[in-house]
């Protein structure tokens, strides 16, 4: 039996055990399982060789990036919705391993293939430097325009109604942050990791503050400054290519929206001390960050999943997530009083799903801009994030904290949260 036929036999054996509710189309046109609905297309028998030689999630990612595996008649969401007829862990345990192993030697002989080259450098050095930030954010401003909202907000939206458009939900998120910070005319706002300047523009135009943004992305800062100038706000908004460690001014309010994931646990003390130093006494800090669920022990929490390691290898070099309790512990330990925590997990699931749908709809344009491998990687990333938030694998929280002042000074916050949800 040829290597191709043995590879096909291995796929049939796995399918018989795992019982996927979607069809599998092989390179020779054969379809295993349901023929209607989405199909997992295995376009190259050497895909089995790659997995056999290196049975890791990285191998699956590389097969997707290269197009050796693909989805037909649907999207990754459709495939995930169909799922398996058996639990994955149980199915893997029940695989007839000896039957599979007898076919392995013949498929191990074949061409060697290089990886895609899309992995970031030093992916497991937790804590992102300028090079790592550039790996993710300097892809192409035009590329991000394909799937972001009209204001180019690349963080979790806020859906007052689940049917709201992405454009509406992102404006509502910007306003939600400004309300939580209780911004007042004349105050100075620092936005750490300001992206393309959307929050600063919204805060200055609607709340009368002056704003300062910092980022390590050269592509972002160029467009952010242009957007500020086009709105006639250059005298009220400054944006600097620098780290939070190097800012020397002090501010009434500080926001960090979707930036903390890049800090790395080894740098937490330095980060929270910097935020404390940058805030005036009694000033408010908005800590908007993705987190993992806590485990029963610190040792268990420090153990990184295959999904997390793939994410930092390909998408966010140096990235690391804490858990909610760790954030609060660090805030209190560095001189902050926590006033409010809001879980936005479902909001981010909805946001990422809309991003993935929009990128899928304009996929040909994405390929023309950044090439097929990178476009496929980003589609996989956005879809995977949507599923992770929807299923509760990861969380996102907005935590409002105040820099403690000496003595028993009042917080200055309203007695209730009603002002956050007033009708407009």
Secondary structure, DSSP 8 states (H G I E B T S, - for coil): --HHHHHHHHHHHHHHHH-BSSEEE-TTS-EES-SSS-EEEE--THHHHHHHHS-SHHHHHHHHHHTSEEEESS-HHHHHHH-BSS-HHHHHHHS-HHHHHTTHHHHSSS------S-S-TTTTSSS--HHHHHHHHTS-HHHHHTTS-TT---S----SSTTS-HHHHHHHHHHHHHHHTT--TT-EEEEET-TTSHHHHHHHHHH--EEEEEES-HHHHHHHHHHHHHTT-TTTEEEEES-GGG----EEEEEEES-GGGT-GGGHHHHHHHHHHHEEEEEEEEEEEEEE---SSHHHHHS--HHHHHHHHHT-TT---B-HHHHHHHHHHTTEEEEEEEE-HHHHHHHHHHHHHHHHHTHHHHHHHH-HHHHHHHHHHHHHHHHHHHTTSEEEEEEEEEE--SSS------SSSGGGG---
